[in-house]
Structure formats: C-alpha cells, structure tokens
Amino acid sequence: MSRLFEAIRRMEAERHPPSEAVPDSMPPLEFLRGALAAPAKTQEPISSEVVSSAAPRLVAMSDRQGLGAEKFRALATRIENLRRERAFKSFQVTSSSVAEGKTLVASNLAATLAIQTNSRVLLVEGDLHRPALVPLFGIPQLEGLSHWWSKQNDEIARYVHKLKGTSLSILSGGKACNEPSQLLQSPRFATAFGRLVEGFDWVIVDSAPMQPMVSANLWSRLVDGTLLVVREGVARAKDLRTGLEALDSPNIIGIVMNDASEASRANYRYYPDAGA
C-alpha cells in the first residue's frame, strides 16, 4: 500500500509548482485487512436472457485478442489465485472519485471471469446515484434494484438478466435513486443480496466512488472485499486517504493502476502489499 501512496505523491509533486505545498504522506493502512463476510446460502437465481452488443471499450468481449483483454485476463488470474489463499466470492470495485475507470474495470473483469473459466458471474450496478453500466453492454435499459425496492413482495432474482451465450448475468440499478442508502442499509436488501451471492461463483459490484457518496461504505458491509481503481493524474492522495478511512470494512483485495483513457492501452499494476 505504501508504494501506491508514494506513486500518487510523486505525480502530485510533479503537478504542483515548487512553491506550493504537497499534502503529507500517509503510512500504510493496517486496518485494511478486515475479516471476510460470511455469505448466506440459497439456490441459484433463475434469470432471463438478454442479447449484448458490447461497446468497443468492453474489450473482454469486443476485442479478445487485444492487449486490453490480455491485461484483464492477467487480472482475473490474480483474483482467482488470491481466492485460493483467502476464501471470498463477492467484492466491490470502487475508486476515490469519478472518472477513474471503475465501471470499465468492473465490467471487463466480470466478462473475463465468465469467459475465461465459464464461472457463473453476477455483475451488480451498485452506483444507484448515476447508473451507467447497462449501456456499456449495448442492451436496452433494464428494470433493476430501484424497481425491486419499490415492490415489497418481488423476488430480486426476477431482475437478474443473463447475457445470451455467456455465463455472465447483470443486475441493473434501474432508475437513479436520490437516497440509495435506504435500500443498501435495509435488512430486506441484505437478505436478498446474500441469497444472490450464494447462487453465483463470483459477484462483482460496480460501486459508487468513495467520495463524496457513502454507497461504497455501505457496499463494503455487504461484500467480502474491495478492489480499488486508481487513475494516474486523477486520483489524489488526500481523497484516497479520506475515502479509505470512511470504509467500515475495506478489506482491500487489490489495486488497479489505470494509466490511460482507453482500456486497451491501460496499464494495470498489482500491489501484493495491499492485501492481495
């Protein structure tokens, strides 16, 4: 973890004039090695099928022979190897702020895990303030969590949609929510989400950024760990520190350093001292 903050501080120092102070460095966060959540047991949910026409940035599906897809295969392999050491199956993908590429990372990683190992993967749209996941897969807007929340007697499984020809399923966020914390903190959702987790090999939540929303913290209570996306030139050490300290159960499983705006040219680095 210390290497991550040192790298960000070096970038910040290069952007600041010599006369301008750079924020103090931060020691490694020992509290990031939290306990894993125990998932509930249930049967695999039954989902309907939808047809995807993946956007170019979804390289795991649109350009499987390209460099970007290969980078995600390497990331998926590291995640699978980590699970041999630490039992977990659900995690959120978040960042310190917007525009760091967390949705692209979450989507490409979910698709890669489904394609590479034929694992049953559920990708959850966890940013209920700004849902933007579904268009990336080139499918029509789907009913999702906000619709399930408004209907007290609905089964959440009916909002899970499987991509035709794959083992990847999507749970959309539905319409934008003004107060998603009510949904995420509810016992009803905790129970429903636990049942979903048990029905899949992997559950990946494309969460909201840690700043300024609280959704990432609420998701941290529901999943087994957090994969952090850090974009060079965008992430600031101060925001990253504040966001991480706000997570009740950070349990960082890894860090993705995203260097470029195009996923196919991104440079993904792995930091084993971050808990992965």
Buried (B, 14 or more C-beta within 10 A) or exposed (E): BBBBBEBBBEBBEEEEEEEEEBBEEBEEBEEBEBEBBEBBEBEBBEBEEBEBEBBEBBBBBBBBEBEBBBBBBEBBBBBBEBBEEBEBBBBBBBBBBBEBBBBBBBBBBBBBBBBBBEBBBBBBBBBBBBBEBBEBBBBEEBBBBBBBBEEEEBEBBBBBBBBEEBBBBBBBBBBEBEEBBEBBEEEEBEEBBBBBBBBBBBBBBBBBBBBEBBBBBBBBEBBBBBBBBBBBBBBBBBBBBBBBEBBEBBBBBBBBBBBBEEBBEBEBBBBEEBBB
